[in-house]
Amino acid sequence: MALHERAGQKAQQQDLINIPKLMSQYYRLIPDATNPEQQVSFGTSGHRGSSLKSSFNQNHIWAIVQAVVDYRKQQNINGPLFLGMDTHALSHAAFMSAVEVLVANDIQVIAQLDEGYTPTPVVSHAIITANTKSEQLHDGLIITPSHNPPQDGGIKYNPPHGGPAEGEITSWIQNRANGYLLNQLDGVKTLNYGIASKLDLVDWRDLITPYVKDLASVINFTAIKESKVRIGVDPLGGSGIHYWKPIAEEFGIDITLVNDVINPSFGFMTLDNDGKIRMDCSSPYAMQGLLAHQNNFDICLGNDPDYDRHGIVCPNTGLMNPNHYLAVAIDYLVTHRPEWSKDLGIGKTLVSSAIIDKICAEHDRKLVEVPVGFKWFVDGLAQAKLAFGGEESAGAAFLRKDGSTWCTDKDGFILALLAAEIYAVTGKTPAQRYQELEQEFGNSFYQRVDSPINAKKKAKFAQLSSDSFKATHLAGAEITAILSHAPGNNAAIGGIKVTTKDAWFAARPSGTEPLFKLYAESFVSEQHLQQVLEEAQELIADALAAL
């Protein structure tokens, strides 16, 4: 994809969405339940869409939340439900719509005081904490489209284990919700928000303080305070913006917000690589606002709007590649958490850097390689059998210092704060530590390429297997493995991964767009990486054509 001419430049008036139009269409447009593009569709992170495209409207939320109510009843989930939202314009409207359905169905709702924002990891942590103290099962809904553009909305469900819902759950909810849409919402109960929000069924609670205080169980704040680490934070206008001051005050550490703006148009952002406003804390183009401060602090931190992702900026070296930071975080944690059992696994997605494999082997730790999607780490984190779970898109979580469960969803706060701990304890930024890891394990050359694909060929990806490929070599090296299932849990990849001694590629279709994603890594050279990518394209085209 060609780089947009204004990528990395501050958004201008013509880049901003029409908020009144967006909100009006949320309430006034009725989705066509027979049109697949306007139906409820749960991808890897819930249902996402825009009111401008009739794919995220009030009817969608009413139908989805009623489906969640039905699922809870079927599963005997009888406790309160935590309801969170981020700062996207559609999130507040969807939050109100969700309350209308939940209260009408006599569901106890726990939400932030004064209709405040609640990040994804805070909801996960709250569910885990509540379910260890109560016989009633708690679960949660988070209204967020993550780092998606300002015109988008999203909603995702976290069952009692606290993490992202499994595919069988989301499929059930999706089908149930689409049934309600087809039947003009027959069977969906609602109660006007003005009434519902004032009933005792809604418990307006301070969710910030318990989360902040409990952070001491997962991060070494004593080291950060004693080393006087200077931390710069850009919340990117997201749901965690009101957490940083309490964190600084609670633990006596030096945190400066370089941007304290909350604006649903996100007009303070710099444009992403494709010229869109996207709050992607792993993109150097979207993070230009924070990068301007990189030499004013010891470490700079950024997060996406629902705070399940992290962006780490180091002096002189800029924004870290997410794969590089995952490697550093794992290497640090397994050597600085003495209470962690050496039997604990380290989870990575199969499209994350192979340098993680090398680090796990060096420290004699079990590597658990799973398909793309954080849901694959949930059970391991919930049962405290995985010390760490991380994915290449800058999302990760890990256990408390004593080896017990912290949360079961991605937590951008703890990964960001861990960067400050690493600097405090080692005297090196995570970027400097990664340079040392490369000297030890070799330079990694990594790239992801998104390519258009028609629906027919996209559907064939699930049929790919080792028998689909006749080649014995890739980029001059012998192919050592062709995987259609992840080695860590034998779950289907939905695509294919091909490895050699010094390189690999993986291909899988996008869950939401007519694209397939091709990931590749070489430990030889940039030229070798490009050769891997070129040959991978040919191998995939031939394999799909033969099906």
Disulfide bonds with the S-S distance in Angstrom:
none
